[in-house]
Amino acid sequence: MSEVRSPRRGWVLLLLGALYILVGLVLNEWALTRFLSPDDWIPGGKRALIRAFDVTLVAWGIMTIAFRRRPFITNLNVAMVSTAVMFPPAAELLLRAGVAADVSRLRRAALFADPRTETFWKLHALWTPDPGGPQNVDPVLGWAPVKTPENPLGVIADAPYTPLFDSTAVLFYGDSFVAGKTPIPERIPQQLGLLLPDRTVYNFGVGNYGVDQIYLRFRETHRAFDHPTIVIGILTRDMERCLLAIRGAPKPYFEIVDGALELRGVPVPASTKEWLRAHPPHISSYFLSFLMARLELDDPRRRSAEERINGMIIEAIVREAGGTDRELLFVIFYGEQELHGAGRRERFLREQFARRQVPFVDTKEVLLEAARRESVSPAAFYRQGEGHPNARGNRVMAEAIAERLRRQ
């Protein structure tokens, strides 16, 4: 096989091969995890793709350097560089044309945005004919169950009731883990009420709430009661929702101004469509957004803002509960996939409660211990393929919460 004798071309290929190797070594799975996702956010399947890309790039760099005088190496590198230059703008044009032409396969929010971001929820609301968001708009909370004569507190209940505002009340706040996905009698607050027959437990849980909305619902309801017990349930993923102004529908959110929490987004508008006209999603490049959404990297800036906001909200809950002489208990909830290993949100919440010396129940420990005791997988406590606890899991967690309240 004939060789290329141009010294200049040989030096270009030498430098290009070194660049391939450098990029392959720098963009490896360990570096990406260490600097962009320190809590192993990158899923295993995507790790394998990153690893294969790195190995291929390094191998090609070595081949480019070793065989840089061979015509086929020159031709392949020309083709690769040309493709790298021409493909992104061509892909951008095709994606934009497909979105504009209302191609259903392209008008999916998950293709271009991480579900933890506001852009995802804006695209989801714009592109989904029936986004399935909350229906009952509340100007302060975003959404909440409707209050009726049979349900004067707007809580989760399966029968009419008359509120008891005395000290036997237990007010249980949280998201859908508290509101529940099972039949109402099997939900955690309802199970807790059966285990504590001398107490009246009210289920103030609301699906899709973040820690910010949980705090707001607590703040606007607990003062009607005379020295109740306050139980705040926080799913680890509730923390990320505090950075969003929309999640299914517009919602309130907090910003930190001069070291204090300031509520934004209120009154919450009744029309999501009108809100989106005033706050449209901004995507500078569909192609780049597509690539970034595939990696699902944990943005360090977003992580820092998330922890700062949530820390201040937890402090506000503790201060308000203590300031009114209420008994307070936090409960940490987990998705099924989080029961193995310790994520940053779990560590953050445990540190926050320990620093403030407030009691909490860690349901990961509870469920893992129950799984060992009953010789079953932890998955036995969750609804299959759905992520919320089932009746069995609700009962196990309610028993641990009841035991902790008895000790307090």
C-alpha positions, 0 to 999 in steps of 0.5 A: 500500500502506498504511503502519503509523503506530505510532511504537513499532512503527517503532522496534521494527522499526528496532532489529530490523533493526539486530540482523539486520544486526549478527548477520549481520556478526558471524557471518560465515565469516571471524569464525567461522574466526578465533575458533573454527577458526583452521586452517580446520576449517569445510569448504567446503560449510558455509562456503557455507551460513554465507555464504548465511545471513549475506547473507540476514540482512543483506539482511533487516535492510536491508529491515526498516529501509527498509520498516518502515512497511509492513504486510507487513514487520511481519507477516513479522517477527512470523512470524519472531520467533514461529518463532524462539521456538517452533521450538527447543523444538518441535524439541527435543521431536521429537528427544527423542521420536524418539531415545526411540522408537528411530527409526534415522535419529535414533539416529546419533552423527554427528547430535549430536556431533563425532567428535573428542569423547567424546560421539560415541563414547559415543553410537556405542557405545550406538546401534550394534548392532555398533559394530565396536570393538576386540575384544582388551581389554588392561587397560593399553593398551585393546586390542592384538593377542593374544600367542601362541606363534607371535606372542610379541610380539603384533605384526603378522606373517604367519608364526611367528617367534622374537624377536631382542632384539639391536641389529639390531631396529627397533621401529615403533609407531603406529596403523593407518597403521603396522599397515596396511590392505593385505596384510601384506607391503605394509605400511610396517614390512614394506616397511622390513624388505625395504629394511633386510635387516640389520635385523629390523623389528617392526610394533607398530602398532595400529589406532585408537591415539592418541599416548597408547596409542602411548607406553604400548605403546612403554613396556611393550615396548621394554625387552626389547630390547638397544639397538633403533632406535625408530620412532614413527609419529604420524598428525596426527589421533592427537593428538585421541584423547588427550583421549578415555576411549573410542574404539570401546571404553574406553581409557587416557588421561593427565591433567596433575596438578601438571605431570606426566602421570598415567595414568587409566582403568586397568585398562581394563574388559572390558565397554564396556556396563558402562563406559557405565552408569557413564559415560553421555553427557550431552546437555543439548539435542539440538537445540543439539547437532545445530546445533553438530555441523553446524558442526564447530567446533574448540573452542579449549579442547579444542585447548589441552588437546590440545596440552599433553597431546601435548607432554608425551607426546612429551617422555616418549617422547624422555626414555625413549628417550634415557635408555636409549640407544635410537636414535629416529626420529619419522614424521609421517603424514597423511590424504589431505585434509591433503596440501594446506595446513598444519594446526595439528597438523602445525605443532605436531608439527614444532615439538615435534621441532625444539625437542627436536632429534630426527630425523623424517620428514615423509611429506607432503613425501615423498608430494608429491615422489613425486607430482611425480616420477611425475606423478600425483596424491597420491591415487594413494598412498591407498586410494580412499575409505578414507583409508589409504595403499595399497601404493604409498604404503607403499613410498614412505614406507618408502623415505624412512624407510629412507634416514633410518635409514641416514643416522642 
